[in-house]
Amino acid sequence: MTNWENCLDLADLSTPALQELIDLAAAYQQGASAPVLTRPVYGANLFFENSTRTKTSFQMAEKKLGIELIEVNPATSSVQKGETLADTVRTLQAIGIDLTVIRHSQTGWYQDLVENPYVNLALVNAGDGAGVHPSQTLLDLLTIQNEFGQIKGLKVGIIGDLAHSRVAKSDAKILKELGASLYFGGPKSWYSEDFDDLGTYGELDQILPELDVVMMLRVQLERFDEANRDAFTAVDYYQQCGLTADRAKLLNEKAIIMHPAPVNRNVEIASDLVDGAKSRIFTQMKNGVYARMAILTKVLQSRGLMEETK
């Protein structure tokens, strides 16, 4: 039985539980009403890294579910005075917060919290360093399922900054589990052997014609060391590894283009392709609300804070 008291990594879920989560997100997408809360529920979102899509998407999902949000800004919180994350979370718990959504630059920020006997409120991972990004993975799965009806048997390419992308790590493992065939592309120096058991690395011109889904990744300069940041040039990267208009001509007729965003136009992908017929980038953002509603629903139901889905 899946433990839904927190949502930290979708890899913790069984395949049936994953599919059930995708189906719940799809139900919300199709207009299903949220189950009733069993009492007033209070939440706080702690984003220690910059975010537009994930933060506002969680806010919208929380509002749609009837969660009362308490505003907490990490930039002006006591963390700036040296307070630990655990003590911040315990403070929120002490004043009556039931659930907190956290994005943090530390990979695996949640490990110490789930082992802390004094932390009892629900924890939802909105991205941990270069670790995983569960809600992004779910919205990607929903987008792909909407397009093709299933994930099993599809060929998915994950291309770009593989070294620093939590989306790549998170998506690849789950897509593989659900039966997709994976291809990786981008700078060879940014490819990790961790992906060897999940798929095949190839040159873009070779793999693009094979793909049903092309998932481009943002170049995460904020995670580069100073030497690599200084050596990076957007023009060179675009020509060597970006999805240019010419490369897009290699795609098959039914292939779709995805990107977790924010998009650096004309760096990872040609600007016209972002808005083109094959793009599902803004569809992904829309689906993010439904995905996050599904995650929050499961967590709240596991804690008796929301009625069971009928």
GILIN-V282724 format. One line per field, one symbol per residue. psi: psi as a letter, one per 30 degrees, with the letter a starting at -180 (. if undefined). A space follows every 10 residues. Layout:
# GILIN-V282724
psi->???
This chain:
# GILIN-V282724
psi->kkjgfljekf ffkleeeeee eeeeeeeeeg gkkklkkflk kklkkjjflk kdeeeeeeee eeeffgkjkk kkjffglfef ggkleeeeee eeeeggkfkk kkkkfkkhff eeeffjffjf lkkkjgkjbg clieeeeeee eeeeeeeffl ekfljkkjkb ifefjfeeee eeeeeeeggl kkkklakefg kkfffeffak klkefefeff kekjjkkkji ffglleeeee fkkeeeeeee flileeefff klegklklkf lkkjkgdfkk eefeglffkg efeeeefeee eeeeeeeeee efggfklkk.
